[in-house]
Amino acid sequence: MNALGRRMPCSRSTRRRCPVPYRLTLAVQWAGRLLCWTLAAGMTTAALDLFLDPQAPWWRTVWPLPWYLTCLSTPAWAVLRACEKATQRPPDEETLPGSWDQAA
């Protein structure tokens, strides 16, 4: 407790376990990374197709694959992120800073 009778923010009694499960947070992070990397790969392959015009027979099959992965990873990330947000609780009134109690 400090001089004002409030608990210090780093004291053990105010520490709580994170309300968001660690696994869900990791899943959101990995889905976000997958989304970013597939989007970057899609843009790269589209630029290669536009500027270099590869004639390899397998190229027509390979270059749109990152775009398909982007289309799949976007809803996956959105659903996981919504679940993560839903598990977070607003802070208790006891843990809010005292200056927030005053009206503007």
Secondary structure in CASP SS format (residue, H / E / C, confidence):
PFRMAT SS
TARGET T0000
AUTHOR 0000-0000-0000
METHOD secondary structure of the structure
MODEL  1
M C 1.00
N C 1.00
A C 1.00
L C 1.00
G C 1.00
R C 1.00
R C 1.00
M C 1.00
P C 1.00
C C 1.00
S C 1.00
R H 1.00
S H 1.00
T H 1.00
R C 1.00
R C 1.00
R C 1.00
C C 1.00
P C 1.00
V C 1.00
P C 1.00
Y H 1.00
R H 1.00
L H 1.00
T H 1.00
L H 1.00
A H 1.00
V H 1.00
Q H 1.00
W H 1.00
A H 1.00
G H 1.00
R H 1.00
L H 1.00
L H 1.00
C H 1.00
W H 1.00
T H 1.00
L H 1.00
A H 1.00
A H 1.00
G H 1.00
M H 1.00
T H 1.00
T H 1.00
A H 1.00
A H 1.00
L H 1.00
D H 1.00
L H 1.00
F H 1.00
L C 1.00
D C 1.00
P C 1.00
Q C 1.00
A C 1.00
P C 1.00
W C 1.00
W H 1.00
R H 1.00
T H 1.00
V H 1.00
W C 1.00
P C 1.00
L H 1.00
P H 1.00
W H 1.00
Y H 1.00
L H 1.00
T H 1.00
C H 1.00
L H 1.00
S H 1.00
T H 1.00
P H 1.00
A H 1.00
W H 1.00
A H 1.00
V H 1.00
L H 1.00
R H 1.00
A H 1.00
C H 1.00
E H 1.00
K H 1.00
A H 1.00
T H 1.00
Q C 1.00
R C 1.00
P C 1.00
P C 1.00
D C 1.00
E C 1.00
E C 1.00
T C 1.00
L C 1.00
P C 1.00
G H 1.00
S H 1.00
W H 1.00
D H 1.00
Q C 1.00
A C 1.00
A C 1.00
END
